[in-house]
């Protein structure tokens, strides 16, 4: 009788371990509500701006932990680029890195502007601090507005220098 009880206990423990092995835990930082804040952006987009039209393909990669952007300018726009955005669970902030065919390499940290998701950076140019940010606003299921803004007075005032109207591609 003891051997049957022992066998049943071993079998139960083995089944429990097998079930746990089949369900890997979610990646840290990739399963919180904040880590899903850019999910609205995922998909294929038509981007209309003063330079013409472009396309933007946004996917989640690396187990859903990274938002990957592929921006393709249409003929005449001369701008192709990509970004990776991820939520950092240690700092509880989003970060983004953008690179493009002009040689640009830009690092951004998340910000909130009037309740809207934004990414911001600062740089020194000719001894002067310049702040730049991109703001996602008027977000709907199939459209949103994106503004590139600049501040030369450490954020007291902002000037929009480029706007893009996004519509989900059909």
C-alpha positions, 0 to 999 in steps of 0.5 A, a space after each residue: 500500500 505504501 508503494 502505491 501512495 508513494 507512486 501516486 505522490 511521484 506521479 502527481 509531482 511529475 504532472 505538476 512540474 510538466 504543467 509548469 514547464 509547458 506554461 512559461 512565465 510572461 517576460 518581466 515588464 512585458 505583461 503590465 498594462 503600462 507595457 501595452 501603452 503603445 499597442 494602439 500603434 501596432 499595424 500598417 499605417 498610411 502617413 500623410 505629411 507636408 513631404 508627401 505620403 509614407 508608410 509605417 509598419 509597426 509590429 511587436 517582436 521579441 516575445 511582445 516586449 519590443 515595438 518595432 517600427 519600419 518607416 518607409 518614405 514614398 518616392 520623393 520623401 527621401 526618409 526611411 527609418 526604424 525604431 525600437 521602443 520598449 518598456 523598462 520595468 526597472 525605471 517604469 518608463 518607455 524608451 525609444 531608439 530611432 535610426 534612419 538613412 540620413 545617419 540619425 541615431 536618436 534616443 528618447 524617453 517617455 513623457 506625457 503631454 496633455 495626457 498623450 503618450 510622447 517621447 522626448 530627448 534633449 541635445 546640445 547644439 552650438 552651446 545651447 540646449 534643445 529639447 525635442 519630442 514626438 507626441 501621439 495625439 487624437 488616438 482612435 482605432 484607425 487614426 491618430 496625429 503625430 507631432 514633432 516639436 522643438 523647444 529652445 527655452 528648456 520646455 517653456 514653449 514648444 513649436 510644432 515643426 512636423 505633423 503626420 496624419 496616420 490612417 490605418 492601411 487597408 
